[in-house]
Amino acid sequence: MMKYCFLIFLFLMISFSVFARPEIDSLFHALDEVIERKHEFEKDKKDEIENLSNQLRTVKTGSMEERFSVTEQLHQAYFTFNYDSALLYSRQLLEIANRSGQKDMIARAQLRMNETLLASGLFAVVKDSLEKISLPDLSDSLRAKYHYMNARLYIDMSNYYQRPFYSEKFGQLVTAHLDSAVYWARKESRIWYSLRGLRFIWRLEYQEAKKFFMICSPILKWEAGNMLLMLLLLLSFFDSWGNRKRSWSGC
């Protein structure tokens, strides 16, 4: 929780140089609305989890695909709500996938597991697991997710080690994986738009990122709260990397 408070604090400073005054006021107002609706969001999440749990009980004797789908949805529902439960369902997801023997399903489960482990800072485990994934077995959409996961990994590793040598090395890997993720993502899909926005921010092109997210908001039909939180996290988090990239290039 403290991590996200720090990110929001960074955003408040960044916003004065990236956004015009009316836009800043609008973002503050939207942030107030999100905070006020905190309990409403929590209730919606609990209702979603309860519905999915009921679905999972009804598909216990169903096909592997049905069980996998509902378990994956439960994992995603818990991911930003309860880490321990998210880890539990990521393990169950991998068990179902392994029993199915389907390569695509196994790869999806592995990526979900890595996503969960990365959130707890188990970099070595995630790196080793990603290296064992067979790229030829992945669909285009899973390749995009695979490269995005690698980009996330090296961003977090660089932040953890905080050494110029590692920062420059990992920074190059982040750039390469983001480029690959955009290439493999289906054009005009949600992940394609999101990855392009991430790449703008990673390249320090903040004005372009701002324009891009504002244009994409109605296209993707993001809720105001989701849009705001995405900007808060992305702009603040990647600004810290932008400062380091400037130091790497001698700017």
N, C-alpha and C positions, 0 to 999 in steps of 0.2 A: 504494500500500500504506500509506504514511504517513497518507493521508487517512482510511482505515478505522480505523487504530490510534487516531487522534485522536477519531473518532466513538465508538469503544468506550470511550475514556477519559471522554468526556462522559457516556455512558450510565451508567457506574459511579457518577458523582456524582448524576445524575438519579434513579437507581433508589432511593436512600435516601429520597427524598421521594414517590415514586410507588408503590413496592411495600413491603409489610410485610416484616419480617425473614425469616420462613420462605420467602417468595417470592424474596427476594434470594438466599438460600442456594441455593435450587433453580436459579435462573438461573446462578449462578456454577458450580454443579455441571454444568449442561447445557453451559455454555461450555467447561469443561475437557474434556468428552467430545467436543465438536466439534473442539477443537484436537488432541486425541489421534488423531482419525480423519482428520486432514488428508490423509495419504498415501492413505488408502482412498478419500476423495472424489476426489482427483486421478486415481487409477487408474480409478475409475468414469467420470469425465469423458473420459479418454483412450479408454476402451473404447467409450463412446457415440459419440465423434467418429469412431473407426475404422469402426464399424458404419455410420454415416451416410455416410461417404466411400465405402464399398463399395456402398451403396445408390445413391449418386449416379452411380457408374460404370455401374450396371446400367440406369439410367433415362435415359442420355444420348440414346437414340433413342426415348424414350417421349414422352408428351404434355407440353405446356407445364405443365399443372397438376401432373403428377407431379414434374417437374424443379423447379418452383417450390417445392413442398411440402418436398422433401428439402433443397433449398438453404436454405430458411428455417429448417429445423430445425438445419442446420449453423451458420448464423449465430447462432442462439440458444445453441447449445452452446458456441461460441467466445466469446460476448459477455462472459462473466465469467471467461474463461480465457486468451484471447489476443486483444488488441485488434486487432493488424494483420490476423490471419486473419478476425476478425469484419468488419472494414472490407472486406476482399477479397470475402467472400461477400455482403455487403450490396450491393456493386456488381454482382456477378453476378446477384443477385436482381432488381435494377432492370433489367438488360439483358434477362433472361428476360421480365419483366413488359412491358417496352416492345415486345418482339417479339410478344408475345401480343395486344397491343392491348386487353386487357380492363381496364376502368377500375378495377374493384375490386382486381384484382391489382396494378395500377400504384400505387394508393393505399397498399396494404399494404407494397409495396416502398419507397415514399417514406418511410413512417413508420419502417420498419426502418433505413433509411439515416440519417434524422434522429436516431433513437435512438443510433446509433453515433457520429455526428458530435458530438452533444451531450456524450457521454462524454469527448470530447477538448477540450471548451470552445470549440467553433466556434459561438458564439452567433449572430453576424450571419448566417452561412450557414444555420443551422437556422431562424432567424426568417424569413428570406427564403423558404426552401423551404416552410415551413408556410403562409405567406401565399398561396402559389401553388396550394395544394391546393384543389380544388373541393369544398366541403361537400355540395352536392346529389348528388354522385357516390358519397358514402360510405354504407355500410350503418350501421345503428345501432351495432354493435359497433366499427366503425372510427371512428365519430364519438367514441365514448367514449375510444378510444385517442388520437385527435387532440387532444382537450381535455386529456387527461392529459399528453401530450407538451408542450403549451403551458404547463401548470402547472409541469412540471419545468424548462422553459426559463426561466421568469421567476423561479423560486426560485434557480436557478443564477446568473442575471444579477444578481439583487439581492445575492446573496452576494459576487459578484465586484466590483461597483461600490462597495458599502458606503457609500452616501450616503443621507441621510434622504429626499430627494426621490424618488430612484429606488426606495428600499425601500418607501415608501408606495404609489407608483404600481404597482410590480410586485406588491406584496402584494395589491392590489385585483384585479389580473388573475389571480393565482393562485386567489383565492377564486372568482371567476367561472368559471374553467375547471374547477375541481374540482367545482363545482355542476353544470356542464353534463356533465362526465364521468359523474357518478353518475346523472344523468337519462337519458343515452343507453345506459348499460350494462344488459345484461339482468339483471333482478332475480334474486337468489340465485345468480348466477354467481360464479366466483372473482374476476373483476375488479371486480364490483359490491361484494363484501365488502371487497376490498382498498382500493377507492376510498373507501368509507364510513369505513374505519379511518383512512385518510390525512386525510380531512376532519375527523374528530374531533381529530386531533393538530394540524392546522393551526389549528383554532379554539381551541386551548389546553385542550381538554377531555380531559386526560390520564387521569383516572380512568375516563371513559367509553371512551376508546380501549383502556385496559387490559382492562376488562370485555368489550369488543367482541371483541378478539383472542383472549381466553381462551375465549369462547363459540364463536367461529368456528373455532378450531383443530380440534376433532373433526368439525365440519361439513365443512370443507375437506380434512380428513385430511392436514394438513401434518405433515411429519416434525418431530421435536423440534428438530433442528438448524436446519432452515429457519425454523421459528417463532422460535427464539431470535435468529437473525441478522437477521430482519426487524424484530424489536423493537429490537434493538441499533441498527440503522441508522436506523429511522424515529424512534424516541423521541429519540435523541441529536441527529439532524440537525434535526428540527423543533423541538426545544426551543430551539435557538439562534434560530430564527425567532420562536418564541413570545416570547422576551425582547425582540426588536425590535418585535414587534407591540404589546407593552405600552408601549414607549416612544413608538410612533406615536400611541397613543390617550391618552397622558398619564397612564397608570396608574402 
